[in-house]
């Protein structure tokens, strides 16, 4: 992996930690429901993680990764949202990507 990838991972890790820490620090200071704030912080962290995943799925060192990887990530995301077991999710995503790369599912 290149140095820029590790820098990106570190920046996103620090950002995620800062969002969590910021949510904890705001609990006693801001008005409103603490449940609502907790949901907001959780949604912000999920959005940050989704941005990393989508960025990794679409762009590689040499440009656009192709439809096959993007479709595999989309299938994996769909299975994850539907709360399928992790093994089934990984198999479905890998199968989708593999079939598209072979040209079987065209």
C-alpha positions as a printed Julia matrix, in Angstrom:
106×3 Matrix{Float64}:
   0.0     0.0     0.0
   1.19    3.47   -0.74
   1.89    6.12    1.84
  -1.09    8.21    0.71
  -3.44    5.31    1.48
  -2.1     5.05    5.03
  -2.39    8.8     5.47
  -6.01    8.6     4.32
  -6.74    5.76    6.74
  -5.18    7.73    9.6
  -7.17   10.88    8.75
 -10.45    8.98    8.64
  -9.63    7.16   11.89
  -8.89   10.45   13.63
 -12.05   11.97   12.15
 -14.17    9.08   13.37
 -12.66    9.29   16.83
 -13.19   13.08   16.9
 -16.85   12.65   15.95
 -17.35   10.15   18.76
 -15.47   12.27   21.26
 -17.37   15.37   20.18
 -20.66   13.59   20.73
 -19.63   12.59   24.23
 -18.5    16.13   25.02
 -21.74   17.69   23.81
 -24.01   15.5    25.91
 -24.1    17.87   28.88
 -23.77   21.17   26.99
 -26.34   21.16   24.21
 -30.08   21.22   24.58
 -32.34   18.5    23.3
 -32.57   14.8    23.77
 -29.41   12.82   24.44
 -30.92    9.98   22.41
 -31.24   12.31   19.44
 -27.62   13.45   19.77
 -26.44    9.85   20.04
 -28.31    8.98   16.85
 -26.84   12.01   15.1
 -23.28   11.09   16.06
 -23.86    7.48   15.03
 -25.23    8.63   11.67
 -22.24   10.93   11.15
 -19.79    8.1    11.82
 -21.72    5.79    9.47
 -21.66    8.48    6.77
 -17.9     8.88    7.17
 -17.37    5.12    6.89
 -19.65    4.96    3.84
 -17.63    7.71    2.17
 -14.43    5.72    2.69
 -15.98    2.52    1.32
 -17.46    4.23   -1.73
 -14.24    6.08   -2.41
 -12.27    2.85   -2.25
 -14.78    1.06   -4.46
 -14.8     3.69   -7.2
 -11.22    4.98   -7.39
  -7.93    3.09   -7.36
  -4.34    4.22   -7.93
  -4.89    4.32  -11.67
  -8.39    5.83  -11.83
 -11.85    4.3   -12.04
 -11.91    0.71  -10.78
 -14.72   -0.48  -13.01
 -18.29   -1.52  -12.68
 -17.44   -4.99  -11.37
 -15.98   -3.83   -8.05
 -18.66   -1.18   -7.62
 -21.38   -3.8    -8.17
 -19.73   -6.15   -5.67
 -19.62   -3.43   -3.04
 -23.25   -2.55   -3.76
 -24.33   -6.18   -3.34
 -22.31   -6.46   -0.14
 -23.9    -3.27    1.15
 -27.38   -4.54    0.31
 -26.76   -7.8     2.17
 -25.32   -5.9     5.13
 -28.34   -3.6     5.3
 -30.59   -6.66    5.24
 -28.49   -8.02    8.15
 -27.36  -11.17    6.37
 -24.59  -13.18    8.05
 -21.1   -11.88    7.3
 -20.0   -15.02    5.45
 -23.05  -14.89    3.15
 -22.47  -11.16    2.55
 -18.83  -11.72    1.6
 -19.67  -14.67   -0.67
 -22.4   -12.7    -2.45
 -20.14   -9.67   -2.98
 -17.2   -11.78   -4.18
 -19.42  -13.85   -6.47
 -20.94  -10.75   -8.03
 -17.54   -9.2    -8.64
 -16.08  -12.45   -9.96
 -18.93  -13.14  -12.37
 -18.8    -9.63  -13.75
 -15.04   -9.89  -14.24
 -15.47  -13.17  -16.09
 -18.23  -11.71  -18.22
 -20.68  -14.47  -17.26
 -23.29  -12.14  -15.76
 -23.41   -9.71  -18.66
